[in-house]
Amino acid sequence: MDKEIIEHGLTFNRRRFLSRLSLGLGSIALGSLLVPDLFSASAEENDLPTGIPHFAPKAKRVIYLFQNGAPSQLELFDYKPLLRQMMGQELPASIRSGQRLTGMTANQASFPLVGSFTNFEQYGQSRAWISDLLPYTSKVVDDLCIVKSMYTEAINHDPALTFFQTGAQQGNRPSMGSWLSYGLGSENKNLPSFTVLLSKGKGNSQGVYSKLWSNGFLDSIHQGVQFSSGEDPVLYLNDPEGMNRFERRKMLDKISALNQLSYDEFGDPEINTKIQQYEMAYRMQTAVPDIMDLSKESDDIIKMYGSDCMVPGTFAANCLLARKLSENGVRFVQLYHQGWDQHSNLPNALTGQAKDVDQASAALVTDLKQRGLLDETLVIWGGEFGRTNYSQGKLTATNYGRDHHPRCFTIWMAGGGIKPGIVYGDTDDFGYNITKDPVHVHDFHATVLNQLGLDHEKLTYKHLGRRYRLTDVAGKVIKGIIT
Amino acid sequence: MRRRGYYLLLAGLATLYAVDSCKFATSAASEPSIPDTVSYNFDIRPILSDKCFACHGPDANKREAGLRLDIADSAYKALKEHPGAHALVPGKPEFSEAFLRITSKDTSMLMPPPSSNLKLTTTEISLIEKWIKQGAKYEKHWSFIPPKKPSLPKIEDEEWPKNQIDYFILAKQEKRGLSPNPESDKERLLKRVSLDLTGLPPTIEMMDRFMADKSANAYEKIVDQLLQSPAYGEKMALHWLDIARYADSHGYQDDSYRSQWPWRDWVIHAFNKNFSYKDFLTMQLAGDLIPNATKEQILATGFNRNHKITEEGGVVDEEYRIEYVTDRTNTFAKGILGITMECAHCHDHKYDPFSQKEHYQMSAFFNNVKEVGLESVVGGPETYAKKPLMAITDKDIKDVLSFINKPDTSRLIVSVMGDNDTLRKTHILNRGSYDAPGEEVEAGTPKSILAFDKKYPKNRLGLAEWLFDKRNPLTSRVFVNQMWQEIFGKGIVKTSGDFGMQGELPSHPELLDWLAVDFMEHGWNIKRLMKQFVTSATYRQSTAVPAEKLKADPDNILLARAPRARLQAEFVRDLVLSTSGLLVRTVGGPSVKPYQPPGLWELASSGRGILKTYRQDHGTDLYRRGIYTFIKRTVPPPIMGIFDASNRDQCEVKRLNTNTPLQALAMLNDPTVNEASRVLAARLAVEKTSVKDKLTKAFRLIICRKPKENELALLNNYYTEQLKTFKSQPARAEKLLAIGEFPIPDNLNKVNTAAMMQVLTAIYNLEEAITKS
């Protein structure tokens, strides 16, 4: 028995040592962009990411078009004729049934119901109702799974957004993209596995926070790397003025030679890692601008996304860029489009916001489909909560606003093994409560992980004594929306 | 050539460590074997805590089959579901149901159940078996037993130790057949200690003086000098600012400006004045409650108001007020007590003996603040601090708060602590939810740590007294461990924020206890503690990583070599600025906005408040130490994040230390580094010295040692090459020399200066430059 234990221990130690080594070399070879601090890794053995899914994945990559500020479901996807009929009438207490209100409408004397200013029609084989504000989306409706029964717990932007992105309303937890990077590793050795793109509409805006793409307690290799379509697509990527590629190469060779001398003296493996990281930085300097270069895109593609896609920093440009990053193996491309917070002046502002995103969102789905990539790419579109069925502030014939509403809202998903051409879940005629198939934020996370071949209960990381999950202690896979 | 050198080195090492490696082979083989006496605390509890307590532990609501394995009585008594059987029968594993279940071949009986994704290893099972055989004796969790000062362990090599620390370190190494590295060369040692105590590299004058000083106490003299430097307070403050989640904005979505920096100035002042840890902490926790509190004492309580405060219109006030109370409770628990109290926010702690009630009892100390959840939305200067607040007048600064570096005469307010006259009631919040109050509770502390003595007032002042009660098992251990971590790279308890059952066990428990008691016995004297660390032989070893030691102890737990570590983010900046002569040594004052890539604040902003656009500073404010760089919480300075700085969202006790390509890009392309190279090149250019002398001087400034011949040759070749290139491409030289705002003389030879600048950028990018080696 003792001998067996000794042998077990020896193999264990050997394996532990080798696996740490091979994790390092492997991640260079297999393509994690950044190599963890091998010999002081904070993770324990069984917490190290395997890079191997728990079961056969349906999707390999995600593109998440986050609509920051909370778009109104009642003007876009959730068609409620009753609200027009009851325009100006008070929200029945039986419907509200104790829902807490934000401080913005808590003191409002009345809650007048308000119907959508814009019209809806049914499209596609699924006969889904889509608003006139989304003419392009309505054409790809048979590729979409429209979930009308999303709900959340938070009623304010910061906690709601943080909840959607990290699975907790407060706290410095890893972002969804970081979890995927941790669970699956990277597919491209020259690009980070989790990238972030920001854009802004003209509507009332709520900020975004780098905490949303933070690695939390995971190793910082899993941090979202912000790409911008400006001059420096990745921070500090560009050589300074007066430097050129040839001279940079020469400098790196000198640095490497001197670092090698240092390694010869100290034998610290970190020095070798550093040499590798400088090489990777150099490769990134070539790979990233290649991807950012949209000049090789065909006219058809540009037409499909709309001419805005050639204007850096627009949502359309970011959608096109998202396709290119995803196509090149970036696991998780996170877009944020700000400006959806229509507490007032909704008809006007929402029209502008919808116009910003409609064409490019639909184009992204079509583009991926044409390339045969939609099957393995999960596209998600949606905000952090919904909006109330009653008007915030004064209701006039042509103008109104809507407050935050956590109890029901709509998102859509496409590709990546999600059932196309269905509408999932339903809400009551007031558009206030879910009547069928509720989907909680934790369920949504569990389902996304599931599509990528990850069991949300098994994808854990031990930190400060507790095994954390993206789904915290809840969440179930929504079987009804997966193929 | 390079390769051969490498092999020669390896061959040399092989001979050198041949003896050791033999010894190691035996000890490694015996390492995972079962010890003669199995210890509950060190061998068994980690297994039970990790694999069993989630269902059979302290959390009453999640307990399965009524069985508790964390308490002896409960584990010994008849099972609720099978009264004929017992989970543990001391001495008899074959009759112990727990043992039978963990070894069951029947998966429906097996524990932990396969559905939990947890599994026991064969070693773990054997340990449990032997422990039961030896009587299944329970012990109180090690960190909840007050430390006693152990006697120094016996060692073979009595020549080596320089102070008590070394006895503990060496004893462990000898047991494992390892021996310490030789002492580091003087140049590297000086760099290391200078960075560790001041966050700045030594000057050439210091290097020359130290190298020339052959006296026995030369090193001690340098240490004393560094401890007296005002930079010491800045260095020490950084870790504390992480714990205190200090920032220059309110956080949350609009994330507008707050003027909390006078509190930061106080922290630097307190470290420089060497306040005892007891005074330092008491003032921060309860300065406002000290009878006849001074303005300084009240300012110190800003500690508990550094948390994020919302300015989002429309939030539910109470939800956020509770959030602030929770944040203070968690910061106190994690940063000062080293426990994970947040786990008991919604339910009883699953691993540690803290009930949900105890969490709320502790939060009661922080629940009486005269504050609201949403005081105001983004606005003018009156919103830069939230009530309770303290105004600091120019007269205050002249009279009593002279350490505050206020550059102008504008009104200055700081958020501080202040309690309601009538006690606000504290309730247990069901599921941690602000709108589900349950049982009312009074202020108290977890009794497994130390029950709150009746003699203490039930307020924050009483809480501070409780912390410094001789019987408190955690306060000293946790702080000493954090300081150890900052100097030696990782704590004696690696999980410095978790001394509970799920935390790691101390690598050197006796050393930790010795240090903790010694620290208390010597009046919680922080400078003395730092001096003990850096004057130990353990600290003074070389950082070389012999292959044998890497194999034997890859994580360097036994410290048979000094740890090599990359500098923390702020000190990378400090090194670049100070070695180029750009650093402005002003202490304190409002935070500054140095170069930052454009558009970051603008793109992420809600468009409200004075922080919606980044207005970069100019002149001397571009060259301040990293600790003064402005931290907007939602978009913290990117270069700091790239080097693992805290985003100051919540209390952080330990930073990661990563090595990434983004760091390479930052060092190569950040204008700060390029400007430093340019300015240093210009300074060297006006000196009437040879190229080799200039290169040597630059290398000494940045790497802090004289270059070896082959290093100098490489640099010299590079310079000659660059000179040739720039002669044929003078336009490139012009462009390079335009980086950054700091002026250099017009009459310099641009080609020479640009060539030198390139070489200096290369030196800044050497691994050794930003490494304590």
Contacts between the chains, C-beta under 8 A, distances in Angstrom:
chain1	res1	chain2	res2	distance
A	1	B	126	6.9
A	2	B	33	6.2
A	2	B	34	7.1
A	4	B	122	7.2
A	5	B	32	6.6
A	5	B	33	5.8
A	5	B	34	6.5
A	5	B	122	6.8
A	5	B	123	5.6
A	5	B	126	5.8
A	6	B	29	5.6
A	6	B	30	7.3
A	6	B	32	6.9
A	6	B	33	5.5
A	8	B	32	7.1
A	8	B	121	7.6
A	8	B	122	5.8
A	8	B	123	6.1
A	9	B	29	7.8
A	9	B	31	6.5
A	9	B	32	2.7
A	9	B	33	6.9
A	9	B	123	6.7
A	10	B	28	7.4
A	10	B	29	6.6
A	10	B	32	7.7
A	12	B	32	6.9
A	13	B	28	7.1
A	13	B	31	7.8
A	13	B	32	7.3
A	17	B	551	7.3
A	17	B	554	6.2
A	20	B	554	7.1
A	33	B	660	8.0
A	33	B	661	6.6
A	34	B	658	7.3
A	34	B	660	4.1
A	34	B	661	6.0
A	34	B	662	7.1
A	35	B	659	6.8
A	35	B	660	7.5
A	36	B	658	6.9
A	37	B	656	7.2
A	37	B	657	5.7
A	37	B	658	5.2
A	37	B	659	5.7
A	39	B	554	5.4
A	39	B	555	6.2
A	39	B	556	7.7
A	40	B	489	7.2
A	40	B	490	6.9
A	40	B	555	6.6
A	40	B	657	6.3
A	42	B	656	6.8
A	100	B	316	6.6
A	100	B	435	7.4
A	102	B	314	3.9
A	102	B	315	7.0
A	102	B	316	7.3
A	103	B	313	6.7
A	103	B	314	4.3
A	103	B	315	5.7
A	103	B	316	6.4
A	103	B	317	7.0
A	103	B	374	6.8
A	104	B	313	6.1
A	104	B	314	3.6
A	105	B	314	7.8
A	106	B	316	7.9
A	155	B	316	7.4
A	156	B	310	7.9
A	156	B	312	5.5
A	156	B	314	6.4
A	156	B	315	5.0
A	156	B	316	8.0
A	157	B	253	5.3
A	157	B	312	6.4
A	158	B	252	4.8
A	158	B	253	4.5
A	158	B	310	7.1
A	158	B	312	6.1
A	170	B	323	6.5
A	171	B	650	6.7
A	172	B	647	7.2
A	172	B	649	4.8
A	172	B	650	5.2
A	198	B	603	4.9
A	198	B	604	6.6
A	200	B	603	6.9
A	205	B	605	7.9
A	205	B	606	5.5
A	205	B	607	5.4
A	206	B	253	5.5
A	206	B	606	5.4
A	207	B	253	5.1
A	207	B	254	6.6
A	207	B	255	6.5
A	207	B	604	5.5
A	207	B	605	5.2
A	207	B	606	3.9
A	207	B	607	7.9
A	207	B	634	6.1
A	208	B	604	5.0
A	208	B	634	7.6
A	209	B	253	7.4
A	209	B	255	7.4
A	209	B	604	6.7
A	209	B	633	7.6
A	209	B	634	3.7
A	209	B	635	7.3
A	210	B	604	7.1
A	210	B	634	6.5
A	210	B	635	5.6
A	210	B	636	6.7
A	210	B	641	7.3
A	210	B	647	7.1
A	211	B	633	7.8
A	211	B	634	6.7
A	211	B	647	6.3
A	211	B	649	5.8
A	214	B	647	6.8
A	219	B	656	6.8
A	219	B	658	6.6
A	220	B	644	6.1
A	220	B	656	5.8
A	220	B	658	4.8
A	220	B	660	6.7
A	221	B	658	7.0
A	221	B	660	6.6
A	223	B	641	7.9
A	225	B	662	7.2
A	228	B	599	6.7
A	228	B	603	7.4
A	230	B	598	7.5
A	230	B	599	6.1
A	232	B	597	5.8
A	234	B	662	7.8
A	234	B	665	7.4
A	235	B	597	5.4
A	235	B	638	5.3
A	235	B	642	7.4
A	235	B	662	7.3
A	235	B	665	7.4
A	235	B	666	7.4
A	236	B	597	7.2
A	236	B	639	7.7
A	236	B	642	7.9
A	236	B	662	7.3
A	236	B	665	4.3
A	236	B	666	4.7
A	236	B	668	7.4
A	236	B	669	4.4
A	236	B	670	5.8
A	237	B	665	6.0
A	237	B	669	7.3
A	238	B	669	6.4
A	239	B	668	7.4
A	239	B	669	6.2
A	240	B	669	6.0
A	240	B	671	7.2
A	240	B	674	5.3
A	240	B	735	8.0
A	240	B	736	6.6
A	240	B	739	5.6
A	241	B	735	4.3
A	241	B	736	7.1
A	241	B	738	6.8
A	241	B	739	7.3
A	242	B	732	4.6
A	242	B	733	7.1
A	242	B	734	7.3
A	242	B	735	3.2
A	242	B	736	3.5
A	242	B	737	7.8
A	242	B	738	7.6
A	242	B	739	7.9
A	242	B	754	7.6
A	243	B	732	7.8
A	243	B	736	6.9
A	244	B	732	7.5
A	247	B	725	7.0
A	247	B	758	7.5
A	248	B	668	7.6
A	250	B	718	7.9
A	250	B	721	7.2
A	251	B	668	7.9
A	251	B	718	7.9
A	251	B	758	6.5
A	251	B	761	7.0
A	251	B	762	5.4
A	251	B	765	7.8
A	254	B	714	6.4
A	254	B	715	7.8
A	254	B	718	4.9
A	254	B	762	5.2
A	255	B	762	5.4
A	255	B	765	5.0
A	255	B	766	6.3
A	257	B	2	7.9
A	257	B	714	6.0
A	258	B	711	6.3
A	258	B	714	6.1
A	258	B	715	7.9
A	258	B	762	7.5
A	258	B	766	5.5
A	259	B	766	6.2
A	259	B	767	4.9
A	259	B	768	7.9
A	260	B	2	6.0
A	261	B	2	7.6
A	261	B	708	7.6
A	261	B	710	6.5
A	261	B	711	6.3
A	262	B	766	7.2
A	262	B	767	5.9
A	262	B	768	5.4
A	264	B	2	7.0
A	264	B	5	5.4
A	264	B	6	5.2
A	264	B	9	6.0
A	265	B	9	7.9
A	265	B	544	7.2
A	266	B	543	6.4
A	266	B	544	5.3
A	266	B	545	5.8
A	266	B	564	6.9
A	266	B	773	6.8
A	267	B	9	7.5
A	267	B	13	7.8
A	267	B	544	6.4
A	267	B	545	4.3
A	267	B	546	6.4
A	267	B	547	6.2
A	267	B	550	6.9
A	268	B	543	7.3
A	268	B	545	4.6
A	268	B	564	5.2
A	269	B	545	7.5
A	269	B	550	7.3
A	270	B	564	6.7
A	270	B	566	7.9
A	270	B	659	6.1
A	270	B	767	7.6
A	271	B	767	5.1
A	273	B	659	5.0
A	274	B	659	5.9
A	274	B	664	7.8
A	274	B	767	4.6
A	275	B	767	7.9
A	277	B	659	6.0
A	277	B	660	6.1
A	277	B	661	4.6
A	277	B	663	6.9
A	277	B	664	5.0
A	278	B	661	7.4
A	278	B	664	4.6
A	278	B	765	7.6
A	280	B	661	4.1
A	280	B	664	7.5
A	281	B	661	4.0
A	281	B	662	7.6
A	281	B	664	3.8
A	281	B	665	4.9
A	281	B	668	7.1
A	284	B	661	6.1
A	284	B	665	7.2
A	285	B	665	7.6
A	313	B	603	7.9
A	403	B	314	7.6
A	404	B	314	7.3
A	457	B	117	7.0
A	458	B	117	5.6
A	460	B	117	7.9
A	462	B	502	7.9
A	464	B	334	7.8
A	464	B	340	5.0
A	464	B	495	6.6
A	464	B	497	5.7
A	464	B	498	4.6
A	464	B	502	7.3
A	464	B	503	7.5
A	465	B	340	5.7
A	465	B	343	7.7
A	465	B	351	5.9
A	465	B	352	7.9
A	465	B	495	7.3
A	465	B	498	5.0
A	465	B	500	5.9
A	465	B	501	7.2
A	465	B	502	2.5
A	465	B	503	5.8
A	466	B	340	7.2
A	466	B	343	6.4
A	466	B	350	7.7
A	466	B	351	7.8
A	466	B	502	6.7
